[in-house]
């Protein structure tokens, strides 16, 4: 079987019952990844946790890799929902409180199932066929550039496209590293300090 065929769903769920089955399989995959890790996850374990037969699993997904790819796509959609909502919330705010709200949203996005985020980051970076980060990053950069363009008069002279790249990459690097290597700074007690410091980083660069 071609490698690309192993990571694509066999068919798309169109009816409510089949969509529920696919959703249960994706959720079960996420739970098994967190509980057992990528190497120990198997289609048999996933089917058992989802409460479906292995035949039903293979009706929709040809492999464990295809299920993990579906989990990655779902996880990124969840993060982007948080980011889009924050962008809408800060549309009329001055730049300083707006930046803090956006940094907080980025951190919150990475706190969406951080155990799963950690597993995906540690065990699937080289998964063949994993969703390309370019489209995901492009939307985040475009949203942040639009935000900077609305506040252009408050900024130092800067190329907003380049500034958006620098800011988004910096925030992503901080939050991603915190999830993978420093979960202590994402605790409720430490969270405000992390957001404050990251906000200072971005504002001192932009202003």
PAZAPA-4460 file (N, C-alpha, C; in steps of 0.05 Angstrom, whole numbers, plus 32768, in hexadecimal, padded with zeros to 4 digits):
% residues 207
    n_x    n_y    n_z   ca_x   ca_y   ca_z    c_x    c_y    c_z   seq   type   mol
   8011   7FE8   8000   8000   8000   8000   8012   8019   8000     1      X     A
   800B   802C   7FEE   801B   8045   7FED   8019   8053   8008     2      X     A
   802F   8060   8010   8030   806D   802A   801A   8082   802C     3      X     A
   8016   8092   8016   8002   80A7   8018   7FE6   809C   801C     4      X     A
   7FE1   8084   8012   7FC6   8078   8015   7FC1   8070   8032     5      X     A
   7FD7   806B   8041   7FD4   8062   805D   7FCC   8078   8070     6      X     A
   7FCF   8091   8068   7FC9   80A7   807A   7FB0   80B6   8072     7      X     A
   7FA3   80AE   805C   7F8A   80BB   8054   7F72   80AB   805D     8      X     A
   7F5D   80B8   8066   7F45   80A9   806D   7F3B   8099   8055     9      X     A
   7F30   8081   805A   7F25   8071   8044   7F0D   807E   8037    10      X     A
   7EFB   8089   8048   7EE4   8097   803E   7EDC   80AC   8052    11      X     A
   7ECD   80C0   8048   7EC4   80D6   8059   7EA8   80CF   8063    12      X     A
   7EA5   80D4   807D   7E8B   80CF   8089   7E77   80E4   8081    13      X     A
   7E60   80DC   8076   7E4C   80EF   806D   7E33   80EE   807E    14      X     A
   7E2D   80D7   808A   7E15   80D5   809B   7E1C   80D9   80B8    15      X     A
   7E07   80E0   80C8   7E0C   80E7   80E4   7E18   80CF   80F3    16      X     A
   7E0F   80B7   80ED   7E19   80A0   80FB   7E37   809B   80F5    17      X     A
   7E3D   809D   80DB   7E59   8099   80D3   7E6B   80AF   80DD    18      X     A
   7E61   80C8   80DE   7E71   80DE   80EA   7E76   80D9   8107    19      X     A
   7E62   80CE   8115   7E66   80C8   8132   7E7B   80B3   8135    20      X     A
   7E7B   809F   8124   7E8F   808A   8125   7EAB   8095   8121    21      X     A
   7EAE   80A6   810D   7EC8   80B2   8107   7ED1   80C3   811E    22      X     A
   7EBF   80D3   8129   7EC6   80E4   8140   7ECF   80D3   8158    23      X     A
   7EC1   80BD   815C   7EC8   80AB   8173   7EE4   809F   816E    24      X     A
   7EEA   8098   8156   7F04   808C   8150   7F1B   80A1   8153    25      X     A
   7F16   80BA   814B   7F2A   80CF   814E   7F2F   80D5   816B    26      X     A
   7F19   80D7   817B   7F1B   80DC   8197   7F29   80C5   81A5    27      X     A
   7F23   80AC   819E   7F30   8095   81AA   7F4D   8095   81A3    28      X     A
   7F54   809D   818B   7F71   809E   8184   7F7F   80B2   8196    29      X     A
   7F74   80C9   819A   7F80   80DD   81AC   7F84   80D2   81C8    30      X     A
   7F70   80C4   81D2   7F71   80B9   81ED   7F87   80A4   81EF    31      X     A
   7F88   8093   81DB   7F9C   807D   81DB   7FB8   8089   81D9    32      X     A
   7FBC   809E   81C8   7FD6   80AA   81C6   7FDF   80B6   81E0    33      X     A
   7FCD   80C3   81EE   7FD4   80CF   8208   7FDA   80B9   821D    34      X     A
   7FCA   80A4   821D   7FCD   808F   8231   7FE4   807D   822C    35      X     A
   7FE8   8075   8212   7FFB   8060   820C   8014   8069   81FC    36      X     A
   8012   8081   81F0   8027   808B   81DF   8024   8081   81C3    37      X     A
   8032   808E   81B0   802F   8089   8194   8037   806C   818D    38      X     A
   804E   8063   8197   8058   8049   8190   8046   8032   8199    39      X     A
   8039   8036   81B0   8028   8020   81BA   800B   8022   81B0    40      X     A
   8004   8038   81A4   7FE9   803A   8199   7FE6   8026   8182    41      X     A
   7FCF   801A   8180   7FC9   8008   816A   7FAC   800B   8162    42      X     A
   7FA6   8002   8149   7F8A   8004   8140   7F78   7FF3   8151    43      X     A
   7F81   7FDD   815B   7F70   7FCC   816C   7F69   7FDA   8186    44      X     A
   7F7D   7FE7   8193   7F77   7FF6   81AB   7F65   800E   81A6    45      X     A
   7F69   801B   8190   7F58   8032   8189   7F3B   802A   8185    46      X     A
   7F38   8014   8176   7F1C   800A   8171   7F0F   8002   818B    47      X     A
   7F1E   7FF6   819D   7F12   7FEE   81B7   7F0A   8006   81C7    48      X     A
   7F1B   801A   81C8   7F14   8032   81D8   7EFC   8041   81CB    49      X     A
   7EFB   8041   81B1   7EE5   804E   81A3   7ECB   803F   81A5    50      X     A
   7ECD   8025   81AC   7EB5   8015   81AD   7EAA   800D   8192    51      X     A
   7EBC   800A   817F   7EB4   8001   8164   7EC5   7FE9   815C    52      X     A
   7EBC   7FDA   8148   7ECB   7FC3   813F   7EE3   7FCC   812F    53      X     A
   7EF7   7FBB   812E   7F0F   7FC1   811E   7F07   7FC4   8101    54      X     A
   7EF3   7FB5   80F8   7EE9   7FB7   80DC   7EDE   7FD3   80D7    55      X     A
   7ECF   7FDE   80EA   7EC5   7FF9   80E7   7EDB   800D   80E5    56      X     A
   7EF0   8009   80F6   7F07   801B   80F5   7F13   801C   80D9    57      X     A
   7F18   8004   80CE   7F25   8002   80B4   7F13   800B   809D    58      X     A
   7EF9   800C   80A3   7EE7   8016   808F   7EEC   8034   8089    59      X     A
   7EF6   8042   809E   7EFB   805F   809B   7F19   8066   809A    60      X     A
   7F29   8058   80A8   7F46   805F   80AA   7F57   8046   80A4    61      X     A
   7F6A   8049   8092   7F7A   8032   808A   7F90   802A   809D    62      X     A
   7F96   803C   80B0   7FAE   8037   80C1   7FAD   8048   80DA    63      X     A
   7FBF   8042   80ED   7FC2   8053   8105   7FCC   806E   80FC    64      X     A
   7FDD   8070   80E8   7FE8   8089   80E0   7FD1   809C   80D6    65      X     A
   7FBE   8091   80C8   7FA7   80A1   80BE   7F97   80AC   80D5    66      X     A
   7F94   809C   80EA   7F85   80A6   8101   7F95   80BC   810F    67      X     A
   7FAF   80B9   8112   7FBF   80CE   811F   7FBE   80E7   810F    68      X     A
   7FBF   80E5   80F4   7FBD   80FD   80E4   7FA2   810B   80E9    69      X     A
   7F8D   80FC   80EC   7F73   8108   80F2   7F73   8116   810D    70      X     A
   7F81   810A   8120   7F84   8117   813B   7F93   8131   8138    71      X     A
   7FA9   8131   8129   7FB9   8149   8125   7FA7   815F   8119    72      X     A
   7F98   8159   8104   7F87   816C   80F7   7F72   8177   810A    73      X     A
   7F66   8166   811A   7F52   816F   812E   7F5E   8181   8143    74      X     A
   7F76   817A   814C   7F84   818A   8161   7F8A   81A6   8156    75      X     A
   7F93   81A7   813D   7F9A   81C2   8132   7F81   81D2   812E    76      X     A
   7F6B   81C6   8126   7F52   81D5   8123   7F49   81E0   813E    77      X     A
   7F4D   81D1   8153   7F45   81DB   816E   7F56   81F3   8176    78      X     A
   7F70   81F2   8170   7F81   8208   8176   7F79   8221   8166    79      X     A
   7F73   821D   814C   7F6C   8234   813C   7F52   8240   8144    80      X     A
   7F3F   8231   814E   7F26   823C   8158   7F2B   824F   816F    81      X     A
   7F3E   8248   8181   7F45   8259   8197   7F51   8273   818C    82      X     A
   7F63   8271   8179   7F71   8288   816E   7F5D   829B   815F    83      X     A
   7F4B   828F   814F   7F38   82A0   8140   7F26   82AF   8153    84      X     A
   7F1D   82A1   8168   7F0B   82AE   817B   7F19   82C5   8189    85      X     A
   7F33   82C2   8190   7F42   82D7   819D   7F46   82EF   818A    86      X     A
   7F4C   82E9   8170   7F4F   82FF   815D   7F35   830F   815B    87      X     A
   7F1F   8302   815B   7F05   8311   815A   7F01   8321   8173    88      X     A
   7F09   8317   818A   7F05   8324   81A4   7F15   833E   81A7    89      X     A
   7F2D   833E   819A   7F3F   8355   819E   7F3D   836A   8188    90      X     A
   7F2B   8367   8176   7F2A   8378   815E   7F29   8396   8165    91      X     A
   7F1B   839D   817A   7F18   83B9   8181   7F2A   83C2   8198    92      X     A
   7F3B   83B1   81A2   7F4C   83B8   81B9   7F65   83C6   81B0    93      X     A
   7F71   83D7   81C1   7F8C   83E2   81BC   7FA0   83CC   81BB    94      X     A
   7FB7   83D1   81B0   7FCA   83BC   81AA   7FD5   83AE   81C3    95      X     A
   7FDA   83BC   81D9   7FE6   83AF   81F0   7FD4   839A   81FC    96      X     A
   7FBB   83A1   8204   7FAA   838C   820E   7FA3   8377   81F9    97      X     A
   7FA2   837F   81E0   7F9C   836C   81CB   7FB2   8357   81C8    98      X     A
   7FCB   835F   81C9   7FE1   834C   81C7   7FE0   8339   81DE    99      X     A
   7FDB   8343   81F6   7FDA   8331   820D   7FC4   831C   820A   100      X     A
   7FAD   8325   8200   7F97   8313   81FB   7F9E   82FD   81E7   101      X     A
   7FAD   8306   81D2   7FB4   82F3   81BD   7FC9   82DF   81C7   102      X     A
   7FDC   82E8   81D7   7FF0   82D6   81E2   7FE2   82C2   81F4   103      X     A
   7FD0   82CC   8204   7FC1   82BA   8216   7FB1   82A5   8206   104      X     A
   7FA6   82AE   81F0   7F97   829B   81DF   7FA9   8286   81D3   105      X     A
   7FC1   828E   81CB   7FD4   827A   81C0   7FDC   8266   81D6   106      X     A
   7FE0   826F   81EE   7FE6   825D   8204   7FCE   824B   8209   107      X     A
   7FB6   8257   820A   7F9E   8247   820E   7F9B   8231   81F9   108      X     A
   7FA1   8239   81E0   7F9F   8226   81CA   7FB1   820E   81CE   109      X     A
   7FC8   8212   81D9   7FDB   81FC   81DE   7FD4   81ED   81F8   110      X     A
   7FC2   81F9   8207   7FB9   81EA   821F   7FA0   81D9   8219   111      X     A
   7F98   81D9   81FF   7F83   81C7   81F7   7F8F   81AB   81F5   112      X     A
   7F8A   819B   8208   7F95   8180   820A   7FB3   8180   8207   113      X     A
   7FC2   818C   821A   7FDF   818E   8218   7FED   8173   8217   114      X     A
   7FE1   815F   8225   7FEE   8144   8224   7FEE   813A   8207   115      X     A
   7FD8   813E   81F9   7FD7   8135   81DD   7FEA   8145   81CC   116      X     A
   7FEB   815F   81D1   7FFE   8170   81C2   801B   8166   81C6   117      X     A
   8021   815F   81DE   803C   8155   81E4   8042   813B   81D5   118      X     A
   802F   8129   81D5   8033   810F   81C7   8036   8114   81A9   119      X     A
   8025   8124   819E   8027   812A   8181   8042   8137   817A   120      X     A
   804B   8149   818B   8064   8157   8186   807C   8145   8189   121      X     A
   807B   8132   819C   8092   8121   81A2   8094   8109   818F   122      X     A
   807D   80FE   8187   807D   80E4   817A   8074   80E4   815D   123      X     A
   8069   80FA   8153   8060   80F9   8137   806C   810F   8125   124      X     A
   8082   811C   812C   808C   8132   811B   8093   8128   80FF   125      X     A
   809B   810F   80FC   80A4   8105   80E2   808F   80F1   80D7   126      X     A
   8077   80F2   80E1   8062   80E0   80D6   805D   80E7   80B9   127      X     A
   8061   80D4   80A8   805D   80D9   808B   8040   80E0   8086   128      X     A
   803B   80F6   8078   8020   80FE   8072   8013   810F   8087   129      X     A
   8021   8115   809C   8015   8127   80B1   800D   8141   80A4   130      X     A
   7FF7   814D   80AE   7FEE   8167   80A2   8004   817C   80A1   131      X     A
   8007   8189   808B   801C   819C   8088   8016   81B5   8099   132      X     A
   802A   81BE   80A7   8027   81D5   80B9   8024   81EF   80A9   133      X     A
   802B   81EF   808F   802B   8209   8081   8010   8217   8080   134      X     A
   7FFB   8207   807A   7FE0   8213   8079   7FD8   821D   8094   135      X     A
   7FDD   820D   80A9   7FD7   8214   80C4   7FE5   822E   80CC   136      X     A
   7FFF   822F   80C7   800F   8247   80CE   8006   825F   80BD   137      X     A
   8000   825A   80A4   7FF8   8271   8092   7FE0   827F   809C   138      X     A
   7FCC   8270   80A7   7FB4   827E   80B1   7FBB   828E   80CA   139      X     A
   7FCB   8282   80DC   7FD3   8291   80F4   7FE2   82AB   80ED   140      X     A
   7FF5   82A9   80DA   8004   82C0   80D1   7FF2   82D5   80C5   141      X     A
   7FDF   82CC   80B4   7FCD   82DF   80A7   7FBB   82EE   80BB   142      X     A
   7FB1   82DF   80CF   7FA1   82EC   80E3   7FB1   8300   80F3   143      X     A
   7FCA   82F9   80FA   7FDA   830C   810A   7FE2   8324   80FA   144      X     A
   7FE8   8320   80E0   7FEF   8336   80CF   7FD8   834A   80CC   145      X     A
   7FC0   833F   80C9   7FA8   8350   80C7   7FA5   8361   80E1   146      X     A
   7FAA   8354   80F8   7FA9   8362   8111   7FBE   8378   8112   147      X     A
   7FD7   8373   8109   7FEB   8387   8109   7FE4   839E   80F6   148      X     A
   7FD9   8397   80DF   7FD1   83AC   80CC   7FBC   83BF   80D8   149      X     A
   7FAA   83B4   80E8   7F96   83C5   80F5   7FA3   83D8   810A   150      X     A
   7FBA   83D0   8114   7FC8   83E0   8129   7FE1   83ED   811E   151      X     A
   7FE3   83F0   8104   7FFC   83FA   80F8   8006   8414   8104   152      X     A
   7FF4   8426   810B   7FFC   8440   8115   8009   843E   8131   153      X     A
   8004   8428   813F   800F   8425   815A   802A   8417   815A   154      X     A
   8032   840C   8143   804A   83FC   8141   8062   840E   8138   155      X     A
   8079   8404   813F   8091   840F   8132   8090   8408   8114   156      X     A
   809F   8416   8103   809F   840F   80E6   80A8   83F2   80E3   157      X     A
   8097   83E2   80D7   809C   83C6   80D5   808D   83B9   80BE   158      X     A
   8098   83A6   80B1   808A   8395   809D   8077   8383   80AD   159      X     A
   805D   8387   80AA   804B   8378   80BB   804A   835A   80B4   160      X     A
   8050   8353   809B   8051   8337   8094   8068   832A   80A3   161      X     A
   807F   8336   80A2   8097   832C   80B0   8092   832C   80CE   162      X     A
   8087   8342   80D8   8082   8344   80F5   806E   832E   80FE   163      X     A
   805A   8328   80EE   8047   8313   80F5   8056   82F8   80F7   164      X     A
   8068   82F3   80E4   8077   82DA   80E5   8088   82D9   80FE   165      X     A
   8096   82EE   8105   80A7   82EE   811D   8096   82EA   8136   166      X     A
   8080   82F8   8138   806F   82F6   8150   8062   82DB   8153   167      X     A
   8056   82D1   813E   8048   82B7   8140   805C   82A1   8145   168      X     A
   8073   82A2   8137   8087   828D   813C   8092   828E   8158   169      X     A
   8096   82A6   8163   80A0   82A9   817E   808C   829E   8192   170      X     A
   8073   82A6   818F   805E   829C   81A2   805A   827E   81A0   171      X     A
   805A   8274   8187   8057   8257   8183   806F   8248   8190   172      X     A
   8087   8253   818C   809E   8246   8198   809D   8245   81B6   173      X     A
   8094   825B   81C3   8092   825C   81E0   807D   8248   81EA   174      X     A
   8066   8249   81DE   8050   8238   81E8   8054   821B   81E2   175      X     A
   805F   8215   81CA   8064   81F9   81C3   807A   81ED   81D6   176      X     A
   808F   81FC   81DB   80A4   81F3   81EC   809A   81EF   8209   177      X     A
   8088   8201   8211   807D   81FF   822C   806D   81E5   822F   178      X     A
   805D   81DE   821A   804D   81C5   821B   805F   81AD   821C   179      X     A
   8074   81AD   820C   8085   8195   8209   8099   8193   8220   180      X     A
   80A5   81A9   8227   80BC   81A7   823A   80B7   81B5   8255   181      X     A
   80A5   81C8   8256   80A1   81D7   8270   8083   81D9   8276   182      X     A
   8075   81C3   827A   8059   81C5   8280   8053   81D4   829A   183      X     A
   8067   81D6   82AC   8063   81E5   82C5   805C   8202   82C0   184      X     A
   8066   820E   82AA   8060   822A   82A6   8044   822E   829A   185      X     A
   8036   8218   8293   801B   8219   828A   8006   8214   82A0   186      X     A
   8010   820F   82B8   7FFE   820A   82CE   7FEE   8224   82D4   187      X     A
   7FD8   8221   82E2   7FC7   8238   82E8   7FD6   824D   82F8   188      X     A
   7FE8   8244   830A   7FF7   8257   831B   800C   8267   830B   189      X     A
   8017   825A   82F6   802D   8267   82E8   8025   8274   82CD   190      X     A
   800C   826F   82C5   8004   8277   82AA   8005   8295   82A5   191      X     A
   7FFC   82A5   82B8   7FFC   82C2   82B4   8018   82CD   82B0   192      X     A
   802B   82C2   82BF   8047   82CB   82BC   8051   82C5   82A0   193      X     A
   804B   82AD   8296   8054   82A6   827B   8048   82B9   8266   194      X     A
   802E   82BD   8269   8020   82CF   8256   802B   82EB   8257   195      X     A
   8031   82F5   826F   803C   8310   8273   8057   8313   8265   196      X     A
   8069   82FF   8269   8084   8300   825E   8083   82FE   823F   197      X     A
   8072   82EC   8235   8070   82EA   8218   8064   8303   820B   198      X     A
   8051   830F   821A   8045   8328   8210   805A   833E   820E   199      X     A
   806B   8340   8223   8080   8354   8222   8093   834F   820B   200      X     A
   8099   8336   8206   80AB   8330   81EF   809F   833B   81D5   201      X     A
   8085   8336   81D0   8079   833E   81B7   8076   835C   81B6   202      X     A
   806D   8369   81CC   8069   8386   81CB   8083   8395   81C8   203      X     A
   8098   838C   81D6   80B1   839A   81D3   80BC   8398   81B7   204      X     A
   80B6   8382   81A9   80BE   837F   818D   80AD   8391   817B   205      X     A
   8093   8392   817F   8082   83A1   816D   8082   83BF   8171   206      X     A
   8086   83C9   818A   8083   83E5   818F   809E   83F3   818E   207      X     A
***
